[in-house]
Amino acid sequence: MTTDKRETHTIMLPGYAEGMIHEGEFEGQAVIRWGGAEGPLLGYAATWDGAVRVGGFVERIHALDLDGTDLLFLEVIGGIFPADTLALPTLDDMKAGRYSRPATLEPLGADFSYFFATTTESDIASLAQDALVSGLSVDVVGRLADDDQNLHELCGLPLVPVSLSLLR
């Protein structure tokens, strides 16, 4: 387990992430990248909390049988959102008169491939399949897989989805 100390909090990173987290700049923003200076964006440096928030499209679904466990890797092509981007408006948002996500909110910059691992029977897998077939865009929030899940042995950037939203 590796730690990454940000201004406001400490992020516990899996051991395989050692040497893979890099700070850089993209379109004038300080960002966190995976793998190196040209790698996929994980978040904004000042506010990164360890979660990866991606907006884009499900490009492919990779199915694997891993010792009797059926896994799917959802390949999402897209960009990152700021850490304060939420799928649903909060009660404070509603009190302030913000009833929906701003129409101008778009993922940052260039598209990268992000791989989210889930089981075949999960609701997230079902929604991702619907998005792929229908060509709907998605917002996915995930985190780096834990060391003991061994997903890093199957995929170079193993993310575990926490939430998935379909957009029309």
Secondary structure by P-SEA (a helix, b strand, c coil): cbbbbcccbbbbbcccccccbbbbbcccccccccccccccccccccccccbbbbbccccbbbbbbcccbbbbbbbcccccccccccccccaaaaaacccccccccccccbbbbbbbbbccccaaaaaaaaaaaacccbbbbbccccccccccccccbbbbbccccccc
